[in-house]
Each structure stands twice: as C-alpha cells, then as structure tokens.
C-alpha cells in the first residue's frame, strides 16, 4: 500500500500547483462565453496537468497505468467547453498510446468516456446557479463508469488497490473543484475591490463638481422665487414654478449621486419583496409594450428583506428599463423571484433576449460614466449597484452578443 502513496501525493501536488499557476495566468471567472484564444490556453494548461500526472503513474500493477489524468480533463471541459476539453483528451490519448501496454486501449476508452460525460453536463453547468450540484453529478457519473470499466476489462488487481485508488481519486476531484470555485470567488472579490476604488476616485471628483453646481442653483432658485412673488407678468407666474420644480429635481439628482460617495444613514424596514417586484413589473409593462416587448413574471416563494422599498424599486426600474432598451425589435423579458444559491438569500433574475454584451463590455459595467447606450451617462447602473450593495446585496451580469443578458440581484432575506 505504501508504494501507492508517493505517486498519488505527487499527482495531487502537481494538480494543485498547476491550478494556481493557471489562475495567475488567466484568472477563473464566471464567463458566459470564452473566446478561441482562451480555449486554446485552457486546453494547453489542462494538457500539462494531465501529462504531469501520467509521468508519475502507479507502476506496481504490470501493464495497467493508473493516475489522476481525468481530473483536469473533466475540469477543463466543464469550465472551458468542448473545444478545450478535446485538446486535453487527445493529449491524454496520444500519451497513453505512446506509453504502450496491453491495456492502453482501456486508457483511451476511459479518456473518451470522461470527455463525453463532462461535455454532456457542460451546458447544464454553465446554466446552473448551483455549480456544486453539477460538479458532484458529473464526478459521480464518471466514477460509476470508471469503476465498471476497471472491474470488467482489466485483470483483477490486489484487493487493497480499489478502495485506496478510487477514494484518492474522489478526494483529489473534490479538492481541485473546491479550490477552483474558491479562486472564482476570490477573483470576483478582487474585481469588486478594484471597482470600489475606481468608484471612490470618480466619486470624490463628482462631489467637488456637485458642490460647485449646487451653489449657483441655490442662487437661481432664490431669485426665481423672489421675481415670481413680486411681478404682475402672467408668463413669469406660470413658468416660474415649473423652473423651480426642475431646479429641485436637478438638486435631487445631485444628492443621489453624492450618495455613492457618502451614503447617508437610511431608515431601513422590513420590505415585502414580492410586492415590490410585482409593482415594478406592472409599472414598466407600459414602457415594454411601447417597445413591442413582452414581460413575464414568476414567483417561487414569498420573501422579505431589510431595506428601503423606494430605493429598491428605483434599482429594478433601472435594470428592467435597460433590458427593454437592449431589445431592438420584438422581444421577451423574464423576471423571476426565487431562492438564492446561499441559504438566507433571494435572487431577482431579469433575463432578456436583446443585443447582449461582450466580455469587455461586461467588465466595464458599473464603472462611472460607462454606458452601452448612445444617449446615457452610465450613472443609473452605478447608482443601482451601489444601492444594492448598501443593503448587503450584489448584482451579477451574464451576457453574450446576440443572445441577451441575464442580471441577477442577490439580496439577504430578513430572517
């Protein structure tokens, strides 16, 4: 049994080492689409992982060769897609045939089975919110086929081999995917930190500019009130209130933008989220109809959060309005209220079949003054994200050119 420990530990150590190097070269993200260059890099790095495992196999069982080469194959196929996976699969096949032996064809069969199983779960993995369900389902399905192939096509080995090897395979599989998912979350947190830093710099500039704008606005408002109260001119009397109203509205906009820099203390309360989302959907249906867009709303439970209903409604109106304006012709917007991935959270999912966005555009969403519209400032999205953050939530965008965009607002529930 001891002769198995060394190569197994070497296999596991090499997988972990290359995984961290992989993340340094190309950080793991929740990307909805991966370009050809990234697929080639994914395929190349996973091939290196598989080859390193095959260089240190368990050599104590005659013509049979066992290692952890299939773990990177499943990993790259789920995260990188079929093209990246097939690069890794062919690398494994060529290497195994080059090693020779009576059971080389069994090694080829196992690689093909691993690739087919991973590819069959790829679409489900990309769509699924609960990634671990798909990861465990993929690993479990492959293990069943793997054990069946080994038991039926290979001469029986020493009794202690099976529990040690397959347990080690399962443990390595679990920890590789656990580390990958942790790296994804760490990368998201780093991106959020960079975003907040950029927001802070732009906000300080905006605060200085807003202060300078507010002073003359206050003067103009006071003069308008004075003139309108001491004049017999009917036009001035009629139009002065409208001008004052617009000045007040401008002042309110400036105040809202300043919230991004120095949020004031809010009087948060328990909010019936179902009512807020349903009311917002009803409010935006008129705008959707004007753009020939249909809206569908679905509730999957009753939810309450701790926040401000008016601010939340403002955020949802911004997001739904963006979805409507992204659809050039007839389209559909699906709004779903459902349980979040983590316990104690709720997701508001807004999905459209509009123009979609590229990876480069997705990375800039929420940055100050960045917008994909011909007429827009980008401040609406920035304020929306900040207001959601203020109540402990987050906003996640997924999009693909020509297929549409999915925005998921995750909020902590009241309980």
Phi and psi in degrees as a GROMACS rama.xvg file:
@    title "Ramachandran Plot"
@    xaxis  label "Phi"
@    yaxis  label "Psi"
@TYPE xy
-65.3073  -29.7489  UNK-2
-67.2643  -17.3593  UNK-3
-83.4756  -25.2863  UNK-4
-64.9004  -45.4733  UNK-5
-61.5477  -54.7279  UNK-6
-63.7218  -32.9413  UNK-7
-64.9972  -44.3938  UNK-8
-65.5301  -36.5834  UNK-9
-64.9494  -43.6344  UNK-10
-57.2082  -48.4656  UNK-11
-64.5364  -43.9023  UNK-12
-62.1639  -40.897  UNK-13
-68.7855  -38.0898  UNK-14
-61.6635  -45.7462  UNK-15
-63.7057  -43.3622  UNK-16
-62.2991  -48.1083  UNK-17
-67.6798  -33.0707  UNK-18
-61.3573  -43.5528  UNK-19
-67.7537  -38.481  UNK-20
-64.3508  -41.3129  UNK-21
-56.0653  -46.702  UNK-22
-66.0913  -30.5761  UNK-23
-71.1924  -39.6765  UNK-24
-72.6912  -44.2977  UNK-25
-144.317  92.7008  UNK-26
-55.146  137.851  UNK-27
-69.5592  134.781  UNK-28
-139.41  166.483  UNK-29
-86.9937  67.9362  UNK-30
-87.5155  137.898  UNK-31
-82.187  -21.353  UNK-32
-142.355  145.534  UNK-33
-125.701  127.645  UNK-34
-74.6598  171.386  UNK-35
-60.9087  -40.3298  UNK-36
-59.9852  -44.9634  UNK-37
-66.5905  -37.5364  UNK-38
-62.6648  -40.7889  UNK-39
-64.0171  -42.4963  UNK-40
-66.4314  -42.318  UNK-41
-57.9154  -47.194  UNK-42
-62.82  -40.0066  UNK-43
-66.2172  -47.7666  UNK-44
-67.6553  -40.8521  UNK-45
-66.1551  -32.3087  UNK-46
-64.6349  -39.8309  UNK-47
-61.9566  -42.7699  UNK-48
-59.4224  -45.3161  UNK-49
-66.2443  -42.6996  UNK-50
-64.1956  -40.3746  UNK-51
-62.1846  -39.511  UNK-52
-63.1334  -40.5682  UNK-53
-73.1995  -20.1258  UNK-54
-74.6161  -17.2785  UNK-55
-127.478  63.7136  UNK-56
-79.3975  173.761  UNK-57
-84.0017  102.195  UNK-58
-95.4594  19.7309  UNK-59
-100.27  10.2791  UNK-60
-123.92  42.2631  UNK-61
64.6731  -122.489  UNK-62
-80.4289  -8.9804  UNK-63
-85.725  147.762  UNK-64
-130.667  118.633  UNK-65
-121.253  138.556  UNK-66
-162.121  -164.461  UNK-67
-109.842  28.9039  UNK-68
-61.8762  -27.7828  UNK-69
-74.6514  -22.3503  UNK-70
-59.777  -51.6475  UNK-71
-65.6706  -26.9053  UNK-72
-64.8625  -46.189  UNK-73
-66.5357  -40.9917  UNK-74
-58.5982  -50.6571  UNK-75
-71.2096  -31.2712  UNK-76
-70.3464  -39.4351  UNK-77
-70.8066  -40.0641  UNK-78
-92.153  -27.23  UNK-79
-109.968  -15.0081  UNK-80
97.5113  179.827  UNK-81
-64.0033  -39.5596  UNK-82
-65.9692  -45.8802  UNK-83
-63.6544  -38.8435  UNK-84
-66.1677  -37.8021  UNK-85
-70.1132  -29.1399  UNK-86
-63.0587  -46.601  UNK-87
-64.9225  -41.3636  UNK-88
-62.1488  -46.5849  UNK-89
-66.4343  -33.4024  UNK-90
-62.5623  -44.5157  UNK-91
-63.2976  -44.8418  UNK-92
-61.9046  -46.8844  UNK-93
-63.3699  -41.6877  UNK-94
-65.6112  -41.7416  UNK-95
-67.4799  -40.8594  UNK-96
-65.3662  -35.4983  UNK-97
-66.9138  -31.0666  UNK-98
-72.7956  -24.5721  UNK-99
71.3721  -165.533  UNK-100
107.263  160.221  UNK-101
-63.3185  -31.9946  UNK-102
-105.459  23.796  UNK-103
-59.9567  -38.3151  UNK-104
-65.9604  -28.2498  UNK-105
-68.0368  -39.6816  UNK-106
-61.3743  -39.1105  UNK-107
-64.7344  -43.986  UNK-108
-60.9558  -42.8583  UNK-109
-63.3152  -40.2767  UNK-110
-63.9385  -42.949  UNK-111
-65.0762  -43.3491  UNK-112
-62.5871  -43.497  UNK-113
-60.634  -40.7339  UNK-114
-68.2495  -44.9973  UNK-115
-62.9493  -43.6089  UNK-116
-63.272  -45.3548  UNK-117
-62.9908  -43.1255  UNK-118
-65.7526  -35.1007  UNK-119
-67.922  -24.9354  UNK-120
-96.6  -4.03072  UNK-121
-60.1135  -49.1813  UNK-122
-61.3827  -42.8909  UNK-123
-62.7474  -40.0271  UNK-124
-63.6478  -42.7479  UNK-125
-68.5006  -35.5801  UNK-126
-81.6137  -28.2887  UNK-127
-70.5399  140.992  UNK-128
-81.6525  -37.8527  UNK-129
-92.1011  87.978  UNK-130
-62.8051  -37.2127  UNK-131
-64.3529  -30.2188  UNK-132
-60.4964  -44.2707  UNK-133
-72.1423  -39.2685  UNK-134
-59.2851  -48.1567  UNK-135
-68.8843  -36.4889  UNK-136
-66.0639  -41.8388  UNK-137
-64.0892  -48.8498  UNK-138
-62.4965  -42.5896  UNK-139
-64.3283  -42.4123  UNK-140
-62.1506  -45.1713  UNK-141
-63.9751  -41.3044  UNK-142
-59.9348  -39.1821  UNK-143
-62.7063  -45.9174  UNK-144
-65.9925  -40.8259  UNK-145
-61.5287  -48.6843  UNK-146
-62.2288  -41.7703  UNK-147
-62.9884  -42.0724  UNK-148
-64.3429  -45.6614  UNK-149
-63.2124  -43.1455  UNK-150
-71.7213  -29.9363  UNK-151
-96.6357  -28.6917  UNK-152
-107.774  -9.46968  UNK-153
-119.224  142.006  UNK-154
-57.3582  137.318  UNK-155
-51.8016  134.96  UNK-156
-102.834  -176.894  UNK-157
-60.0112  143.217  UNK-158
-59.4441  -36.537  UNK-159
-73.9814  -14.4109  UNK-160
-63.3755  -47.2792  UNK-161
-59.913  -53.3546  UNK-162
-63.6602  -37.1926  UNK-163
-68.7347  -47.7044  UNK-164
-67.9587  -50.268  UNK-165
-69.6225  -31.5161  UNK-166
-66.74  -42.7937  UNK-167
-63.0487  -39.5675  UNK-168
-62.3467  -45.4063  UNK-169
-64.9128  -40.8935  UNK-170
-65.4059  -45.006  UNK-171
-62.0292  -42.6654  UNK-172
-59.2602  -47.5873  UNK-173
-62.0956  -48.1291  UNK-174
-71.2504  -31.8998  UNK-175
-63.9407  -45.4709  UNK-176
-72.116  -32.8542  UNK-177
-62.9597  -45.6808  UNK-178
-64.603  -39.5396  UNK-179
-61.8507  -45.7905  UNK-180
-66.1172  -36.3892  UNK-181
-65.719  -40.6138  UNK-182
-63.7137  -37.8579  UNK-183
-59.8623  -46.4334  UNK-184
-65.7131  -39.797  UNK-185
-63.0877  -42.8022  UNK-186
-63.4424  -38.2409  UNK-187
-63.9647  -41.9556  UNK-188
-65.0971  -38.6794  UNK-189
-63.8181  -41.8114  UNK-190
-63.1902  -38.6037  UNK-191
-66.3761  -36.8763  UNK-192
-64.2809  -43.8736  UNK-193
-62.8791  -41.7717  UNK-194
-60.3825  -46.1362  UNK-195
-64.0427  -34.7271  UNK-196
-66.1554  -44.059  UNK-197
-63.554  -39.633  UNK-198
-63.2768  -38.8756  UNK-199
-64.8409  -44.4165  UNK-200
-63.1506  -48.8674  UNK-201
-64.748  -34.5467  UNK-202
-67.1663  -40.5348  UNK-203
-62.4733  -38.9757  UNK-204
-65.2804  -43.6016  UNK-205
-63.5887  -36.4981  UNK-206
-63.2093  -43.0452  UNK-207
-63.8601  -43.7402  UNK-208
-65.8377  -43.0348  UNK-209
-61.3677  -39.123  UNK-210
-61.6843  -41.8046  UNK-211
-69.3809  -30.7838  UNK-212
-75.6179  -37.3059  UNK-213
-62.9401  -37.9291  UNK-214
-58.8675  -53.9691  UNK-215
-65.6128  -30.1634  UNK-216
-63.2805  -42.3077  UNK-217
-61.7884  -41.1257  UNK-218
-63.8282  -46.2467  UNK-219
-61.2433  -41.8683  UNK-220
-62.2236  -43.7313  UNK-221
-63.9529  -40.5297  UNK-222
-65.5128  -40.4692  UNK-223
-61.8798  -43.0322  UNK-224
-62.3787  -41.726  UNK-225
-65.3441  -46.9468  UNK-226
-63.8009  -43.4125  UNK-227
-68.878  -24.7139  UNK-228
-86.233  -13.274  UNK-229
-127.726  44.9374  UNK-230
-139.754  153.908  UNK-231
-103.966  -2.36984  UNK-232
-70.8378  118.491  UNK-233
-65.9736  -36.6109  UNK-234
-63.2854  -43.2008  UNK-235
-63.4313  -42.3879  UNK-236
-62.739  -34.4373  UNK-237
-76.4674  -42.3391  UNK-238
-91.5209  -22.8216  UNK-239
-58.5091  -45.5431  UNK-240
-59.5698  -37.2005  UNK-241
-66.0261  -40.7157  UNK-242
-65.6377  -41.2272  UNK-243
-63.3952  -40.2694  UNK-244
-61.7037  -41.4021  UNK-245
-69.0667  -36.0797  UNK-246
-64.3362  -41.6611  UNK-247
-63.4775  -39.1632  UNK-248
-65.3952  -41.033  UNK-249
-62.3937  -41.3961  UNK-250
-63.7306  -36.4291  UNK-251
-66.4965  -39.7381  UNK-252
-62.528  -43.802  UNK-253
-61.4598  -41.1507  UNK-254
-61.753  -41.9214  UNK-255
-63.0233  -41.9039  UNK-256
-65.7411  -35.66  UNK-257
-67.9233  -21.1903  UNK-258
-60.9082  -27.3722  UNK-259
-65.2412  -29.435  UNK-260
-91.6291  -45.7247  UNK-261
-134.534  79.7283  UNK-262
-59.6592  131.617  UNK-263
-81.216  161.353  UNK-264
-67.4687  132.855  UNK-265
-106.147  149.583  UNK-266
-92.6992  82.4996  UNK-267
-78.6513  151.752  UNK-268
-144.638  171.981  UNK-269
-73.1411  124.598  UNK-270
-116.063  132.213  UNK-271
-77.752  100.844  UNK-272
-65.8822  -35.7858  UNK-273
-57.5158  -43.9223  UNK-274
-66.7524  -42.7205  UNK-275
-62.7957  -46.8864  UNK-276
-66.6975  -41.7963  UNK-277
-65.791  -43.0236  UNK-278
-62.1684  -41.3191  UNK-279
-65.3294  -40.018  UNK-280
-61.5704  -43.9677  UNK-281
-63.6275  -39.1618  UNK-282
-63.9783  -38.1863  UNK-283
-89.0437  -6.27011  UNK-284
-62.9518  -33.1261  UNK-285
-64.4532  -46.5272  UNK-286
-63.1709  -38.8929  UNK-287
-63.8598  -43.896  UNK-288
-61.9107  -37.8783  UNK-289
-61.5977  -32.3956  UNK-290
-96.6024  14.1387  UNK-291
58.9152  39.7897  UNK-292
-115.754  132.315  UNK-293
-92.4187  145.651  UNK-294
-122.983  136.928  UNK-295
-126.023  134.312  UNK-296
-122.15  135.239  UNK-297
-136.32  132.603  UNK-298
-108.168  135.389  UNK-299
-123.112  53.617  UNK-300
131.956  171.631  UNK-301
-107.672  133.269  UNK-302
-135.567  145.391  UNK-303
-128.93  143.617  UNK-304
-130.539  170.007  UNK-305
-105.825  110.383  UNK-306
-175.866  -156.686  UNK-307
-118.787  118.021  UNK-308
-63.5655  -36.6509  UNK-309
-69.0059  -42.0706  UNK-310
-65.1239  -41.6581  UNK-311
-64.3639  -39.8274  UNK-312
-63.9094  -39.0197  UNK-313
-61.5238  -42.7992  UNK-314
-61.8965  -47.0792  UNK-315
-66.0783  -37.708  UNK-316
-61.8002  -42.7597  UNK-317
-59.7817  -45.9252  UNK-318
-67.7082  -43.6035  UNK-319
-67.538  -39.9211  UNK-320
-61.4886  -40.5371  UNK-321
-62.1005  -41.0921  UNK-322
-64.0431  -43.1652  UNK-323
-61.8734  -45.4641  UNK-324
-72.1972  -15.3002  UNK-325
-80.9187  -13.0418  UNK-326
-95.0803  117.805  UNK-327
-78.293  -39.2127  UNK-328
-120.713  -150.32  UNK-329
-62.6893  137.629  UNK-330
-153.875  -173.733  UNK-331
-139.917  137.81  UNK-332
-122.72  124.088  UNK-333
-105.872  125.482  UNK-334
-117.291  121.359  UNK-335
-125.689  133.243  UNK-336
-109.224  117.658  UNK-337
-149.744  169.723  UNK-338
-64.1871  142.903  UNK-339
-79.8289  174.412  UNK-340
-64.8775  -48.9813  UNK-341
-83.0133  147.374  UNK-342
-63.7685  137.789  UNK-343
85.1042  17.4628  UNK-344
-129.201  159.771  UNK-345
-131.788  142.477  UNK-346
-111.256  134.26  UNK-347
-108.75  111.327  UNK-348
-105.817  123.009  UNK-349
-116.407  110.323  UNK-350
-118.221  129.526  UNK-351
-126.457  163.788  UNK-352
-112.147  41.7273  UNK-353
-82.1552  -153.276  UNK-354
-68.2903  -28.5782  UNK-355
78.8492  174.876  UNK-356
-136.26  153.581  UNK-357
-81.4964  170.693  UNK-358
-61.1867  -40.0105  UNK-359
-61.9926  -41.4746  UNK-360
-67.2464  -39.3419  UNK-361
-61.3244  -38.3415  UNK-362
-65.983  -24.3969  UNK-363
-96.4914  -8.20125  UNK-364
-59.1755  130.405  UNK-365
94.1213  -9.89188  UNK-366
-73.6477  149.626  UNK-367
-57.6429  128.858  UNK-368
66.7155  16.0141  UNK-369
-97.7772  130.158  UNK-370
-147.294  150.509  UNK-371
-95.285  -1.31196  UNK-372
-89.5803  151.962  UNK-373
-69.6366  -33.3745  UNK-374
-121.13  102.067  UNK-375
179.674  162.665  UNK-376
-112.037  -18.0013  UNK-377
83.0211  -7.56244  UNK-378
-71.9828  -27.5093  UNK-379
-61.8156  -45.8284  UNK-380
-66.6635  -40.1466  UNK-381
-61.8221  -43.988  UNK-382
-66.1733  -40.9905  UNK-383
-57.9454  -48.735  UNK-384
-61.9832  -41.3326  UNK-385
-67.9938  -41.1639  UNK-386
-63.4761  -39.0289  UNK-387
-65.187  -40.1679  UNK-388
-62.9165  -36.45  UNK-389
-60.7923  -26.1202  UNK-390
-104.935  19.4889  UNK-391
83.3408  14.4496  UNK-392
-101.552  -175.966  UNK-393
-150.635  158.856  UNK-394
-121.778  127.877  UNK-395
-120.412  128.701  UNK-396
-106.411  136.211  UNK-397
-132.876  132.156  UNK-398
-156.307  158.58  UNK-399
-148.518  135.26  UNK-400
-55.7907  128.654  UNK-401
83.0411  -7.85328  UNK-402
-115.031  -21.5232  UNK-403
115.637  -175.898  UNK-404
-132.22  143.117  UNK-405
-120.957  121.949  UNK-406
-110.996  124.671  UNK-407
-114.578  117.049  UNK-408
-99.6595  115.309  UNK-409
-104.826  126.278  UNK-410
-128.472  145.845  UNK-411
-74.8776  136.302  UNK-412
-76.0089  162.355  UNK-413
-62.2545  -37.5582  UNK-414
